[in-house]
């Protein structure tokens, strides 16, 4: 694409000089490492690095045009001055990659907990329907069966548009995507044409970034307020799917002009679950869709997974899929790696690995386990470093209250002292509480599994699917499932 045509998509701009030699754009990027000959470099003022200070480096690597919001000097290279380079980056990347989100069914899922499970269920439903699917989220980006690594739950806008463009090239028709609150605030999904937006729930998380729950709730609302304000032929499929058992879910009805489909358990909803029975092999419940009921037996355990199933059913139902087809997938779906992942053994002891890294997530996991536990529950739990300090004592309280043997350990300490993180956790419980502290996570897992007796359950919480630990900034391989299996081997289980 010619540079002149690309920057024409920026409605308000000043180009200095006005006349320049046009060129075919090879890439649009904010990262000097990705600059190639004839690329456009966008200077972003980040929290740690100001891209305006890297303009000369970009020019040396071949950038033929600069987009900036501050005065820069870059020799004879034309500079496109705009008010906000983040917004310009969203517009330019969408144009450069051919507005790929408009060519596919885009389903965005936001909320504190459940995003990963809901997107995986949705993707599975559409794949079994015969669609070629794409998935973007915390664990990875997936196009068809091919998996690509990811750094953030929601990638930066250029990576996102590039990924969506590749999906279009590979004939993907339906995309399930996790949308984080931070990404919404930072404009990382500006220009993404979502057809369906799903809200799961809102509980404490990311307050190190948002500072208040009100700010956090507002961030989530952006997905719905940006969902579309027209009801023409191209807009009639825009639907907001809301959990009305969550107060924020009901509030979001006021924040969107799109069609609204509600789901829930406790309150009347268009799609609702009743008569819920949770057991060690799964969950049974009655599914009511606009008053029409049918009984489901699913293989996922827990009330929170009932909500995840309702949200996923609603998304597929909205897209026009047959109810029997949707239910067929729901009843066969076995869950997601690291989400209440069961590791059974011949010893009669079970370990469960779960990505419960928030107070609500940990509470959900422990309440679910207590519903079917026959004996004692061990809980191995830590809190991440360089993240919301306020949730540490809350998670400690929950572990102490809802498990028989809480074991406090490290999670991903990052740049923090693991012992200091545990001390923050201990502030939330009475002194002399019956809590075991083992800083080394491997040793903590081994201790719990060594002490457990037949019919006991060991919950290893916090990391879930993650296969690493970050200690003093160094990333080390560490997989809770592997560690649990090794601990069981030491007991002669395998």
C-alpha positions in Angstrom: 0.0 0.0 0.0 1.3 3.5 -0.9 2.1 5.7 2.1 -0.1 8.5 0.8 -3.1 6.2 0.6 -2.4 4.8 4.1 -2.0 8.1 5.9 -5.1 9.4 4.1 -7.0 7.3 6.7 -5.9 9.8 9.4 -8.5 12.5 9.2 -6.7 15.1 11.3 -3.0 15.4 10.7 -0.1 17.6 9.6 2.5 16.2 7.3 6.0 17.9 7.3 7.0 18.4 4.6 3.7 18.4 2.7 5.4 17.0 -0.4 7.5 13.9 -0.2 8.5 10.9 -2.4 5.7 8.4 -2.1 6.6 4.8 -1.4 5.2 1.3 -0.8 4.9 0.7 2.9 6.6 -2.5 4.0 5.4 -2.4 7.6 3.7 -0.3 10.3 5.3 -0.6 13.7 6.0 1.0 17.1 8.9 -1.4 17.8 12.3 -0.4 16.4 13.2 -4.1 16.3 10.6 -4.6 13.6 11.6 -1.6 11.5 12.5 -2.6 7.9 13.2 -0.6 4.8 10.3 1.6 3.8 8.4 1.0 7.0 6.4 3.6 9.0 7.5 4.0 12.6 4.9 5.2 15.1 6.3 7.0 18.1 4.3 5.9 21.2 4.8 7.6 24.6 4.8 4.5 26.8 5.0 4.2 30.6 8.7 3.2 30.4 10.0 4.2 27.0 9.0 7.2 24.9 9.2 6.2 21.2 9.9 9.8 20.2 13.4 9.2 21.6 13.9 6.3 19.2 13.0 8.0 16.0 16.6 8.3 14.8 17.2 4.6 15.5 14.2 3.8 13.4 15.4 6.0 10.6 18.8 4.3 10.6 17.0 0.9 10.2 15.1 2.1 7.2 11.9 3.8 8.4 10.7 6.0 5.5 8.1 7.9 7.5 7.5 8.8 11.2 4.2 9.3 12.9 4.5 11.4 16.1 2.6 13.6 18.5 5.7 15.5 19.7 8.2 17.6 17.7 11.0 15.3 16.3 14.0 15.8 14.1 14.7 13.0 11.7 16.6 14.4 8.7 14.7 14.3 5.4 12.1 11.8 6.5 8.5 13.1 6.4 6.7 13.3 9.7 3.0 12.9 10.2 2.0 14.8 13.3 -1.2 13.7 15.1 -2.9 14.5 18.4 -2.7 10.9 19.7 -0.3 8.3 18.2 -2.0 5.4 20.0 -5.2 6.2 18.1 -3.3 6.8 14.9 -1.6 3.4 15.3 -5.0 1.7 15.6 -6.3 3.4 12.5 -3.2 2.8 10.4 -2.8 -0.9 11.4 -6.5 -1.6 10.6 -6.1 0.1 7.2 -2.7 -1.6 6.5 -4.0 -5.1 7.2 -7.2 -4.6 5.3 -9.7 -4.3 8.3 -9.6 -8.1 8.9 -12.0 -8.1 11.8 -14.8 -7.0 9.4 -14.4 -10.2 7.4 -15.0 -12.6 10.4 -17.4 -13.2 13.2 -15.7 -11.5 16.2 -16.6 -12.6 19.7 -15.0 -10.6 22.5 -15.1 -11.9 26.1 -14.3 -9.7 29.1 -14.5 -10.1 32.9 -12.3 -10.9 35.8 -12.7 -14.7 35.7 -13.8 -17.1 33.1 -12.5 -15.4 29.9 -10.1 -18.3 29.0 -12.6 -21.1 29.6 -15.5 -19.2 27.7 -13.3 -18.5 24.7 -12.2 -22.1 24.5 -15.7 -23.4 24.8 -16.9 -21.0 22.1 -14.1 -21.9 19.8 -14.9 -25.6 20.3 -18.6 -25.1 19.5 -17.9 -23.3 16.2 -15.1 -25.7 15.2 -17.5 -28.6 15.7 -20.1 -26.7 13.7 -17.6 -26.8 10.8 -16.1 -23.3 11.0 -12.4 -22.7 10.8 -11.7 -20.9 14.1 -9.3 -18.5 15.7 -8.6 -17.9 19.3 -6.7 -15.1 21.0 -6.1 -15.1 24.7 -4.0 -15.6 27.9 -2.6 -19.0 26.9 -1.8 -18.4 23.2 -3.1 -17.3 19.9 -4.4 -20.2 17.8 -5.3 -20.2 14.1 -7.0 -23.5 13.2 -4.7 -26.0 14.9 -1.5 -23.9 14.8 -0.5 -22.2 18.1 1.4 -19.0 18.4 2.9 -17.6 21.7 1.5 -14.5 23.3 2.8 -12.1 25.9 -0.5 -10.4 26.9 -4.1 -11.6 27.3 -4.9 -9.1 24.5 -2.0 -8.3 22.2 -0.9 -4.8 21.1 -3.1 -3.5 18.3 -0.5 -4.1 15.5 0.1 -7.7 16.6 -3.6 -8.1 16.9 -4.4 -6.8 13.4 -1.5 -8.8 11.9 -2.9 -12.0 13.6 -6.4 -11.3 12.3 -5.1 -10.6 8.9 -3.4 -14.0 8.9 -6.6 -15.6 10.1 -8.5 -14.1 7.1 -5.8 -15.5 4.8 -6.3 -18.9 6.3 -10.1 -18.7 5.9 -11.0 -18.4 9.5 -14.7 -17.4 9.9 -15.1 -17.2 13.7 -12.8 -15.7 16.3 -13.1 -16.0 20.1 -11.0 -13.4 21.8 -10.2 -12.5 25.4 -10.4 -8.7 26.0 -8.6 -7.5 29.1 -9.5 -4.3 31.0 -6.0 -2.9 30.5 -6.2 -3.5 26.7 -9.5 -1.6 26.6 -8.1 1.4 28.5 -5.0 1.4 26.3 -7.0 1.3 23.1 -5.5 -2.1 22.0 -8.9 -3.1 20.5 -9.7 0.2 18.8 -10.9 -0.6 15.3 -11.8 -4.2 16.1 -15.3 -4.8 14.7 -16.8 -7.1 17.4 -20.1 -8.7 16.6 -20.7 -10.2 20.0 -19.4 -9.0 23.4 -19.6 -11.3 26.5 -19.3 -10.2 30.1 -18.5 -12.9 32.7 -18.1 -11.1 36.1 -16.2 -8.4 37.9 -14.2 -9.0 41.1 -11.0 -7.6 42.5 -8.0 -7.7 40.1 -5.6 -5.3 38.4 -6.0 -2.6 41.0 -2.3 -1.9 40.7 -3.2 -0.5 37.3 -6.8 0.8 37.6 -6.5 2.0 41.3 -10.2 1.7 42.1 -13.0 -0.8 41.4 -15.0 2.0 39.7 -12.2 2.5 37.2 -11.9 -1.2 36.7 -15.6 -1.5 36.0 -15.5 1.5 33.6 -12.7 -0.2 31.7 -14.8 -3.3 31.2 -17.8 -1.2 30.0 -15.7 0.2 27.1 -16.2 -3.1 25.2 -19.9 -2.7 25.3 -20.2 1.1 24.8 -18.0 0.6 21.6 -20.1 -2.3 20.3 -22.2 -0.2 17.9 -24.8 2.5 18.0 -26.6 1.8 14.7 -29.3 -0.8 13.8 -28.8 -0.9 10.1 -28.3 -4.1 8.0 -24.6 -4.3 9.0 -25.3 -3.7 12.7 -28.2 -6.0 13.5 -26.0 -8.8 14.7 -24.3 -6.7 17.4 -25.2 -8.3 20.7 -24.1 -7.8 24.3 -24.3 -11.0 26.4 -24.4 -10.1 30.1 -24.3 -12.0 33.4 -27.2 -10.4 35.3 -26.2 -12.1 38.6 -23.3 -9.6 38.7 -24.4 -6.0 39.5 -22.0 -4.7 36.9 -23.7 -7.0 34.3 -26.9 -5.2 34.9 -25.2 -1.8 34.8 -23.7 -2.7 31.4 -27.2 -2.8 29.9 -27.1 1.0 30.2 -23.7 1.3 28.6 -24.6 -0.3 25.3 -26.9 0.4 22.4 -26.6 -3.1 21.1 -29.1 -5.9 21.5 -28.8 -7.5 24.9 -29.0 -11.2 25.8 -28.9 -12.0 29.5 -27.8 -15.1 31.4 -27.7 -16.1 35.0 -28.5 -18.5 37.8 -29.8 -16.5 40.7 -32.0 -14.0 38.8 -34.5 -14.2 36.0 -32.6 -14.2 32.7 -33.2 -15.1 29.0 -30.8 -18.0 29.4 -30.7 -19.5 32.9 -29.5 -22.6 34.8 -31.6 -24.1 37.6 -31.5 -27.3 39.7 -27.7 -27.4 39.7 -26.0 -30.5 41.2 -22.2 -30.5 41.4 -20.2 -33.7 41.8 -16.7 -34.9 41.3 -17.3 -36.0 37.7 -19.0 -32.9 36.5 -22.2 -30.8 37.0 -25.8 -31.5 36.2 -28.4 -28.7 35.7 -31.5 -27.6 33.8 -30.9 -25.2 31.0 -33.7 -22.8 30.3 -33.7 -20.8 27.0 -36.5 -18.3 26.9 -38.5 -20.6 29.2 -37.8 -23.8 27.2 -36.0 -26.3 29.5 -33.7 -29.3 28.9 -31.4 -31.2 31.3 -27.6 -31.1 30.8 -24.8 -33.3 32.2 -21.5 -31.6 31.6 -18.0 -32.8 32.5 -16.8 -29.5 34.0 -17.1 -29.0 37.7 -18.4 -26.1 39.7 -21.0 -23.3 39.7 -18.6 -20.9 38.1 -18.3 -23.3 35.1 -22.1 -23.3 34.9 -21.8 -19.5 34.3 -19.1 -20.1 31.7 -21.3 -22.6 29.9 -24.3 -20.3 29.9 -22.1 -17.5 28.4 -20.7 -19.8 25.7 -24.2 -21.1 24.9 -25.5 -17.6 24.6 -22.7 -16.6 22.2 -23.3 -19.6 19.9 -27.1 -19.1 20.2 -26.7 -15.5 19.2 -24.8 -16.5 16.1 -27.7 -18.7 15.0 -26.3 -22.2 15.7 -28.7 -25.0 16.4 -29.3 -25.6 20.1 -28.8 -29.4 19.9 -25.5 -28.8 18.2 -24.4 -26.4 20.9 -25.4 -28.7 23.7 -23.6 -31.7 22.0 -20.3 -29.7 22.4 -21.1 -28.5 25.9 -21.7 -32.0 27.2 -18.5 -33.4 25.7 -16.1 -30.5 26.5 -13.6 -31.6 29.2 -12.2 -28.2 30.2 -9.1 -26.1 29.7 -5.6 -26.9 30.8 -4.9 -25.4 34.2 -8.6 -24.7 35.0 -9.6 -27.2 37.7 -7.4 -29.7 36.0 -7.6 -33.0 37.8 -4.6 -35.3 38.3 -6.0 -38.5 39.7 -3.7 -41.2 41.1 -4.0 -44.9 42.2 -3.3 -43.7 45.7 -6.8 -42.2 45.9 -5.3 -38.8 46.4 -6.3 -36.1 43.8 -4.3 -33.0 42.9 -6.1 -30.2 41.1 -4.3 -27.4 39.3 -6.2 -24.2 38.9 -5.4 -20.7 37.6 -7.1 -19.1 40.6 -5.0 -16.0 41.0 -7.7 -13.7 42.3 -9.6 -13.8 45.6 -12.9 -14.6 43.7 -11.1 -17.3 41.6 -9.6 -19.0 44.6 -13.0 -18.8 46.5 -14.7 -20.4 43.5 -12.2 -23.2 43.3 -12.2 -24.0 47.0 -16.0 -23.9 47.2 -16.3 -26.2 44.3 -13.8 -28.6 45.7 -15.5 -28.6 49.1 -18.8 -29.5 47.4 -17.4 -33.0 46.5 -14.4 -33.5 48.8 -14.7 -36.6 51.0 -11.9 -35.8 53.4 -9.3 -33.0 53.8 -8.5 -30.2 51.4 -4.9 -28.9 51.0 -4.4 -25.5 49.4 -1.0 -24.6 47.9 -1.2 -20.8 47.1 1.0 -17.8 46.5 0.5 -14.4 45.0 2.3 -12.8 42.0 5.0 -10.1 42.5 4.7 -6.6 41.0 1.0 -6.9 41.0 -2.0 -5.8 43.2 -0.7 -6.0 46.8 -4.2 -5.6 48.2 -5.5 -9.0 47.1 -2.7 -10.8 49.0 -4.3 -10.8 52.5 -7.7 -11.5 51.0 -6.4 -14.7 49.3 -4.8 -15.8 52.5 -8.1 -15.3 54.3 -9.9 -17.5 51.8 -7.2 -20.2 51.8 -7.4 -20.4 55.6 -11.2 -20.4 55.8 -12.0 -22.8 53.0 -9.1 -25.4 53.2 -8.0 -27.7 56.0 -4.3 -27.3 55.3 -3.3 -23.9 53.7 0.3 -23.8 52.5 1.7 -20.4 51.5 4.4 -20.3 48.9 5.7 -18.3 46.0 3.9 -17.8 42.7 5.7 -15.6 40.2 7.6 -13.2 42.5 9.1 -11.3 39.5 11.2 -8.6 41.0 9.9 -8.9 44.5 11.2 -10.8 47.5 9.0 -14.0 47.7 9.2 -13.9 51.5 7.9 -10.4 51.5 5.0 -11.4 49.4 4.1 -14.2 51.8 4.4 -11.7 54.7 1.8 -9.5 52.9 -0.5 -12.6 52.7 0.0 -13.3 56.4 -1.2 -9.8 57.3 -4.7 -11.0 56.4 -5.0 -13.8 58.9 -4.7 -14.0 62.8 -1.3 -14.6 64.2 -0.5 -18.2 65.1 -3.0 -19.4 62.5 -2.4 -23.0 61.4 -0.6 -22.2 58.1 2.5 -23.8 56.7 4.9 -21.5 54.9 7.3 -23.0 52.3 8.8 -20.4 50.1 10.0 -22.8 47.4 7.0 -23.8 45.3 8.4 -27.2 44.3 9.0 -28.1 47.9 5.5 -26.8 48.9 3.8 -29.0 46.3 5.9 -32.0 47.4 5.0 -31.4 51.0 1.3 -31.2 50.3 1.2 -34.4 48.3 3.4 -36.2 50.8 1.1 -35.3 53.7 -2.2 -36.1 51.8 -4.0 -39.3 52.6 -6.5 -41.3 50.4 -9.6 -39.3 49.5 -7.8 -36.0 50.3 -7.6 -33.3 47.6 -4.6 -31.0 47.0 -5.4 -27.7 45.2 -2.4 -26.1 43.6 -3.6 -22.6 42.9 -2.5 -19.5 41.1 -0.5 -20.5 38.0 -2.7 -22.9 36.1 -1.6 -23.3 32.5 1.6 -21.2 33.1 4.8 -23.3 32.6 7.2 -20.8 34.1 8.2 -18.9 37.2 9.8 -15.5 37.1 12.3 -15.0 39.9 14.5 -11.8 40.0 13.5 -11.1 36.5 14.7 -14.5 35.2 12.1 -16.8 33.6 12.5 -20.4 34.6 10.5 -23.5 33.4 8.0 -24.5 36.1 4.8 -26.4 35.5 2.4 -27.2 38.4 1.1 -30.3 36.7 4.6 -31.7 36.1 5.6 -30.9 39.6 2.5 -32.6 41.0 3.2 -35.7 38.9 6.8 -35.8 40.0 5.7 -35.6 43.7 3.3 -38.4 43.1 6.0 -40.5 41.6 8.1 -40.1 44.7 5.2 -41.6 46.6 5.1 -44.5 44.1 1.9 -43.5 42.5 3.1 -43.9 38.9 
